[in-house]
Structures are given as structure tokens and as C-alpha cells.
Amino acid sequence: MNPPFFALYVDDIFCRRKKNAQDEIGEGLRNFHPKLKFTVEEEPDRFLDSKFEKTAGHNVSVKVFQKPNKMPIHWSSQTPRRYKRNAITCELHRALSISDDFEAEVIRIREKYKNAGFPYGFIIDTIKHFRFSKFDELIPDNFFDVPDDTKPTIRVRLPFCRKNENLMQSFLRKHNSYIGDFYSVFVIWNTTKISSLFSLKDKNVHPHCIIYEGSCSCGVKYIGETDRCIHVRTGEHEDIKKNSEPSKHLKANRNHSFTWKILAFAPRDTSKRKILEAFFISKFKPGLNEQVNMRKLTLFKYGVT
């Protein structure tokens, strides 16, 4: 097998074969092992981040694939400005490495972020900075380095907001004028996630798989376990028609009442949950429960010789 073009990225393969030629690569992969299944898409319009379009003369042009109806971050969002600049720079890198018409991709990126509320001057400045950085790649990184000790680095971590971002620029200018060029100062912004402001999930008001305790107004107690909702189980205990120990106690004493609380959350496994219940009964010795005695078992009573 010697296809005219073959590219591989992890488990995705893109190859080209001659017209009316047999798909030897696809058949070889499908016949490699009966449990391995490979799908083949002929004449695809995209591959990973690349989009293909046929042009005149049986040629193919490559562009950057864009998901439909996917908009970038809006300029008014409370996000550090360098994150917004990096979003444009990232798309420019993709366009330069994938597309065969970089200038057309630049126009598309410019209009895309302009529709997202980005200032036109900010977009143009980011594109100019990206173009200039490509010339810097022709020069070695250490070409202008002075053979001297590196400057100490100071990292300042601050919570992000628009006011802090604007004040930090004047602060850095004053800081550099005060200490000179002896330190490298970097600002690290701490952004606030919505999940840190409030819980995204409601509190579970119906816990299950628990060990619970009931205290009667007369002072006696009862400990039990259940894999159902605690409100359902305690409701059964308070029904004098049931046959549980709290029900029998309330039937004999009509003016008594129980209050319930959760002692611990228990495993889903029934046997493990009952063992945990026995530990609590042995520790607190409630009056309405059948008492459980615990003993230490000696595996080798007379020792090992």
C-alpha cells in the first residue's frame, strides 16, 4: 500500500487514493481484528479543524472549520483583557497553520470579533502584533540577551474586575519608576466562577440510606436504618397501625410523640447498613431496640507456635 497522501492524528486517518482504485487501507484495517470496527467516509468536507472545498481544475482549498452558530466571548463580559486578546491570537495561529488563504481568514476573524462587540482598534492591534511576532521567529530567542544574571520575578495575585485591571496599569508604571528595571513583575488575575458564589444544585431534602434516631417525649429512644427516604420511614413509625417498636409505643401511649434526626449516612448494601446500625445500638443502647452485645474474637486463642 502506497497512497499518494497519508496523514494520521491519533485514531483519525486522512488519505488519498487514485481514482477507481481499491480501498486497501480500509479493508486492511477492518480485517485486522474481528472486534475492531473502522468507518470510512469518502470525499469528506472536513477533517479535524480543516475544511475542504473543491475549486476549478480538480483542486482542493483548505480553510479553518467553524462550528455553525458558535459565537466568541462578548467584549462586555467580565473577563481579563488578555484573555480576549489571546482568543483572537489563537484563531490567527489556527488560520496560519491550516488555511491556504491566510488573508481571507484574517478578514473572517476580524468581522467575527467585531460582531461580538470588540473594539475595531483592539482587533487591528492584535492582528498587527501577531504579524510582527512571526518575524521575531526568524531571530533566535537569545539573540538580544545580555549575559547577566536573570532578574528576580515578582508575581502579584489579585481578584479580577474591570476597575482593578485599569488601576493595575498605572500601578505597574509607578512601580517600575520606583524600583527601576531590577525586577520582573507579573499580575495573575483570579477570576470568579459562578459555582463559587452559590451552589448549582439544590440541597437534598430527602436523604436515603441512613442510620436514624427517634427520641420520644417520655425519654426513650429508637435507632433504625433504611434505604428509603427518611420521611417515609419515620411516617411509618408514627402510624400506630404498623408493627414497628415506635408504632407499638405510640399505640400504648397516645399522648407521646417522636422527634427524628440522622445519625450517619450508611452504605447501599443492606448487610453493611445493618452492621453499622448494630454498632450505634451497642453504643447508645436505646430502650426500644433489642440490645446487641459485641465481643472481640480471638483468632488464635492459645497463640501461634
HUWOKA-V600846 format. One record per backbone hydrogen bond with DSSP energy under -1.0 kcal/mol. NH is the residue of the N-H (numbers start at 1). CO is the residue of the C=O. Records with the same first field share a line. If there is no record, write none. Layout:
BEGIN
NH = CO, CO
END
This chain:
BEGIN
7 = 14
9 = 12
12 = 9
14 = 7
16 = 5
21 = 18
24 = 22
27 = 23
28 = 24
29 = 25
30 = 26
31 = 27
36 = 33
47 = 50
50 = 47
51 = 63
52 = 45
53 = 61
55 = 59
61 = 53
63 = 51
65 = 49
70 = 67
75 = 116
77 = 74
79 = 77
84 = 80
85 = 81
86 = 82
87 = 83
88 = 84
89 = 85
90 = 86
91 = 87
92 = 88
93 = 89
94 = 90
95 = 91
96 = 92
97 = 93
98 = 94
99 = 95
100 = 62
105 = 101
106 = 102
107 = 103
108 = 104
109 = 105
110 = 106
111 = 107
112 = 108
113 = 109
114 = 110
115 = 111
117 = 114
118 = 113
123 = 119
124 = 120
125 = 121
126 = 122
127 = 123
128 = 124
129 = 125
130 = 126
131 = 127
132 = 128
133 = 129
134 = 130
136 = 132
138 = 135
139 = 136
143 = 140
148 = 146
154 = 184
156 = 186
158 = 188
160 = 190
165 = 161
166 = 162
167 = 163
168 = 164
171 = 167
172 = 168
173 = 169
174 = 170
175 = 171
176 = 172
177 = 173
178 = 174
179 = 175
180 = 176
184 = 152
186 = 154
188 = 156
190 = 158
196 = 193
197 = 194
198 = 194
210 = 226
211 = 264
212 = 224
213 = 261
214 = 222
215 = 259
216 = 220
217 = 257
219 = 216
222 = 214
224 = 212
226 = 210
230 = 207
233 = 229
234 = 230
235 = 231
236 = 232
237 = 233
238 = 234
239 = 236
242 = 239
248 = 244
249 = 245
250 = 246
251 = 247
252 = 248
253 = 249
256 = 253
259 = 215
261 = 213
263 = 211
264 = 211
266 = 209
273 = 269
274 = 270
275 = 271
276 = 272
277 = 273
278 = 274
279 = 275
280 = 276
281 = 277
282 = 278
283 = 279
284 = 280
285 = 281
288 = 221
303 = 300
END
